[in-house]
């Protein structure tokens, strides 16, 4: 690592659409996240840089927030050789995004911060959080959701997917049902949702349910496509949307996608709780169910204990 006192190290948070890249790490003759970032920084400061990512993501995996660091030496363009004060982080963000958007616009800088020259994006990370989206239902997937979630035509049993295991290797592994996206509720639906929430809080003797998501889980109740009324014509049947959250300091190669593959099979009834325990006890990739596809996986957050002063 460079300890050049004339350079400023920046911590850079980025978001990207994973299906547009051959992974995050630099590769020959392939478009990668690091490659696109290094090119944008090169155009901004006029000299090559090296980008170091906190988390490697495979081809197809998206990032709501991945983090990297880069060392920048600001050299005067009018007087070559003259070193100028470092750019403000807001300037770095705007400038790099300017060059990124000139290309495909599938990657964007969302935050920039100055950090000490020994702060490493990968080794200083305290926690990483991933999300995996599953859409369940027989209706073909909307074009807005293609390559953004794993479409499972079968019904999924949420309780079976939440089966507890005696083996814990993660800080968190949770499965929950959420409203499908993109979703634009009407005023009537909003009023119904508010009523259901009020009723839920007013009656503590009701079964434990999620009042926010229960009103969205009505794909089975909607009119079949072969017998739609005038009021439902042209309305797409909604899928049930499940999000698997995995949180840990670090993850093994393909760990989250392998876990999701097992949970999906538990949700469809292909695996029982005993089967899941057997797979975990086997401690072998070959014992697991088929791995979930990359395009449903999102790197959601990388957590740091950031220094107060850079």
C-alpha positions in Angstrom: 0.0 0.0 0.0 1.2 3.5 -0.9 2.1 5.7 2.1 2.8 8.7 -0.1 1.9 11.7 2.2 0.9 13.7 -0.9 -2.0 11.4 -1.6 -5.5 11.4 -0.1 -7.3 8.2 0.5 -11.0 8.2 -0.2 -13.6 5.7 0.9 -16.1 5.4 -1.9 -19.5 3.7 -1.6 -21.0 2.6 -4.9 -24.2 1.0 -6.3 -24.4 -1.1 -9.5 -26.5 -3.4 -11.6 -24.5 -6.7 -11.4 -25.9 -8.2 -14.6 -24.1 -5.6 -16.6 -20.7 -6.6 -15.3 -18.4 -9.7 -15.2 -18.0 -9.4 -11.5 -16.4 -6.7 -9.4 -12.7 -7.6 -9.7 -10.6 -6.5 -12.6 -10.3 -9.0 -15.4 -8.7 -9.0 -18.8 -11.1 -8.3 -21.7 -14.2 -8.1 -19.4 -16.2 -5.2 -18.1 -15.9 -5.1 -14.3 -17.0 -2.8 -11.5 -13.4 -2.0 -10.6 -12.5 -1.5 -14.2 -15.3 1.0 -14.8 -14.4 2.9 -11.6 -10.7 3.1 -12.4 -11.5 4.4 -15.8 -13.8 7.1 -14.4 -11.2 8.2 -11.8 -8.4 8.2 -14.5 -10.5 10.6 -16.6 -11.2 12.8 -13.6 -7.6 13.2 -12.2 -5.6 12.5 -15.4 -3.6 9.6 -14.1 -4.2 5.9 -13.4 -5.4 4.7 -9.9 -5.9 1.4 -8.2 -9.3 0.6 -6.6 -9.6 -1.8 -3.7 -13.1 -3.2 -2.9 -14.4 -4.3 0.4 -16.3 -7.2 -1.0 -16.0 -9.2 -4.2 -19.2 -9.8 -6.0 -19.7 -12.4 -8.8 -21.1 -11.6 -12.2 -24.8 -10.9 -11.9 -24.7 -9.9 -8.2 -26.0 -6.4 -7.5 -24.8 -3.9 -4.9 -27.0 -1.4 -3.1 -23.8 -0.3 -1.4 -20.4 -1.8 -1.9 -17.4 0.1 -0.6 -13.9 0.6 -2.0 -10.9 2.9 -1.3 -8.6 4.8 -3.7 -5.5 7.0 -3.3 -5.6 10.2 -5.3 -2.8 12.7 -5.7 -4.1 16.0 -7.0 -1.6 17.3 -9.6 -2.1 20.7 -11.2 -3.0 20.5 -14.8 -1.7 24.0 -15.4 1.6 23.5 -13.7 2.6 19.8 -14.0 4.4 18.6 -10.9 2.6 21.0 -8.6 0.6 19.1 -5.9 -2.6 20.8 -4.9 -4.8 20.3 -1.8 -7.0 17.2 -2.0 -10.4 17.5 -3.6 -13.4 17.7 -1.3 -15.3 14.4 -1.2 -18.4 16.0 -2.8 -16.3 17.1 -5.8 -15.0 13.6 -6.2 -18.5 12.2 -6.1 -19.9 14.6 -8.7 -16.9 14.3 -11.0 -16.6 10.5 -11.0 -20.4 10.1 -11.5 -20.1 12.5 -14.4 -17.8 10.1 -16.2 -19.6 7.0 -15.1 -22.9 8.3 -16.5 -21.3 9.0 -19.9 -21.0 5.3 -20.4 -23.9 2.9 -19.5 -25.1 4.5 -16.3 -25.3 1.2 -14.5 -22.9 2.1 -11.7 -23.0 5.2 -9.5 -21.0 6.6 -6.6 -23.4 7.3 -3.7 -21.0 8.5 -1.0 -17.4 9.6 -0.6 -15.3 10.2 2.6 -11.7 11.1 3.4 -10.0 8.4 5.5 -6.4 7.9 6.8 -3.9 6.4 4.4 -3.8 3.1 6.4 -7.6 2.6 6.2 -8.4 -0.4 4.1 -11.9 -0.9 2.7 -11.7 -4.7 2.9 -9.8 -5.3 6.2 -11.5 -2.6 8.2 -15.0 -3.8 7.4 -16.7 -5.0 10.5 -19.9 -6.5 8.9 -21.4 -7.2 5.6 -25.1 -7.5 4.9 -26.6 -9.3 1.9 -30.2 -9.5 0.7 -31.7 -12.1 -1.6 -35.1 -11.5 -3.4 -37.5 -14.3 -4.3 -40.7 -13.7 -6.2 -43.2 -16.6 -5.9 -46.2 -17.1 -8.2 -47.2 -18.7 -11.5 -47.6 -15.4 -13.3 -44.6 -14.7 -15.7 -42.2 -12.2 -14.2 -42.6 -8.5 -15.1 -40.0 -7.0 -17.3 -39.2 -4.6 -14.5 -38.2 -7.5 -12.3 -36.1 -9.6 -14.8 -32.6 -10.2 -13.5 -33.6 -8.5 -10.3 -35.0 -11.5 -8.4 -35.3 -15.2 -8.6 -38.7 -16.2 -9.9 -40.0 -19.4 -8.2 -43.3 -20.5 -9.8 -44.2 -22.7 -6.8 -45.8 -21.4 -3.6 -43.3 -21.0 -0.8 -44.0 -21.8 2.9 -42.5 -18.9 4.8 -42.6 -20.8 8.1 -40.6 -23.8 6.6 -38.0 -21.4 5.3 -37.6 -19.9 8.8 -36.8 -23.3 10.3 -34.2 -22.9 13.0 -30.9 -24.8 12.9 -28.7 -25.6 15.9 -25.7 -24.5 13.8 -25.0 -20.8 13.7 -22.3 -19.3 11.6 -24.0 -15.9 10.8 -24.9 -13.0 12.9 -28.3 -13.0 11.1 -30.2 -15.2 8.7 -33.8 -14.1 8.3 -36.6 -14.7 5.8 -39.5 -12.2 5.6 -42.3 -11.3 3.2 -42.3 -7.8 1.9 -44.5 -5.8 -0.6 -43.6 -6.6 -4.2 -41.9 -4.0 -6.2 -42.5 -2.1 -8.4 -45.8 -1.5 -6.6 -48.0 1.6 -6.7 -51.0 1.2 -4.3 -54.2 3.1 -5.0 -55.8 5.4 -2.4 -58.3 2.6 -1.6 -55.5 0.1 -1.0 -53.6 2.6 1.2 -56.8 3.1 3.3 -57.2 -0.6 3.6 -53.6 -1.1 4.7 -54.0 1.7 7.3 -57.1 0.1 8.6 -55.5 -3.3 8.9 -52.6 -1.9 10.8 -54.9 0.0 13.2 -57.0 -3.2 13.7 -53.8 -5.1 14.4 -52.6 -2.8 17.1 -56.1 -2.5 18.6 -56.5 -6.3 19.1 -53.6 -7.9 20.9 -55.3 -11.3 20.9 -54.9 -11.7 17.1 -52.4 -14.2 15.7 -48.9 -12.9 15.2 -48.9 -11.6 11.7 -47.2 -8.8 9.8 -49.9 -6.2 9.1 -47.8 -4.4 6.6 -47.1 -7.3 4.3 -50.3 -9.4 4.8 -52.4 -7.1 2.7 -49.9 -7.4 -0.2 -49.9 -11.2 -0.1 -53.1 -11.6 -2.2 -51.8 -13.1 -5.4 -53.9 -16.2 -4.7 -57.1 -14.1 -4.2 -56.8 -12.1 -7.4 -59.0 -13.0 -10.4 -57.6 -15.7 -12.7 -56.3 -14.3 -16.0 -58.8 -16.3 -17.9 -61.8 -14.8 -16.2 -60.9 -11.2 -15.5 -63.6 -8.6 -15.1 -63.6 -5.2 -16.7 -62.2 -3.8 -13.4 -59.2 -6.2 -13.4 -58.4 -6.3 -17.2 -54.8 -5.1 -17.8 -53.8 -5.5 -14.2 -50.8 -7.8 -13.7 -51.2 -10.4 -10.9 -48.7 -9.7 -8.1 -46.2 -12.1 -6.9 -45.4 -12.8 -3.3 -42.0 -11.3 -2.5 -39.6 -12.8 0.0 -36.3 -11.3 1.2 -33.6 -13.4 2.8 -31.2 -11.3 4.9 -27.7 -12.6 5.7 -25.4 -10.6 8.0 -21.8 -11.5 9.1 -18.3 -10.2 9.3 -17.4 -12.1 6.2 -18.8 -14.8 3.9 -17.4 -17.9 2.1 -17.4 -18.1 -1.6 -21.1 -18.6 -2.8 -22.2 -19.0 0.8 -25.4 -16.9 0.6 -26.5 -18.3 -2.8 -26.0 -21.8 -1.5 -28.1 -21.0 1.6 -30.8 -19.5 -0.5 -30.9 -22.6 -2.6 -31.5 -24.7 0.5 -34.1 -22.4 1.9 -36.0 -22.2 -1.4 -36.2 -26.0 -1.4 -37.5 -25.9 2.2 -40.1 -23.4 1.2 -41.4 -25.6 -1.7 -41.4 -28.8 0.4 -38.5 -30.4 -1.4 -36.5 -30.4 1.8 -37.6 -30.9 5.4 -36.1 -29.4 8.5 -34.2 -32.6 9.0 -32.8 -32.5 5.5 -31.5 -28.9 6.1 -29.8 -30.0 9.3 -28.3 -33.0 7.4 -26.9 -30.7 4.7 -25.4 -28.3 7.3 -23.9 -31.2 9.2 -22.3 -32.6 6.0 -20.3 -29.4 5.7 -19.9 -30.0 2.0 -21.0 -27.9 -1.0 -22.0 -31.1 -2.9 -24.6 -31.9 -0.2 -26.5 -28.6 -0.8 -29.3 -28.0 -3.1 -28.7 -26.3 -6.5 -27.3 -22.8 -5.9 -29.6 -19.8 -6.3 -28.9 -17.6 -9.3 -26.7 -14.5 -8.9 -29.2 -11.9 -10.1 -31.4 -12.2 -7.0 -28.5 -11.3 -4.7 -27.7 -7.8 -3.4 -24.8 -6.6 -1.3 -26.8 -4.3 0.9 -24.3 -2.7 3.3 -20.7 -2.8 4.5 -20.3 -1.5 8.1 -17.2 0.3 9.4 -16.1 2.0 12.6 -15.1 5.2 10.7 -12.6 7.6 12.2 -13.9 11.0 13.2 -11.1 12.9 11.6 -9.3 11.8 8.4 
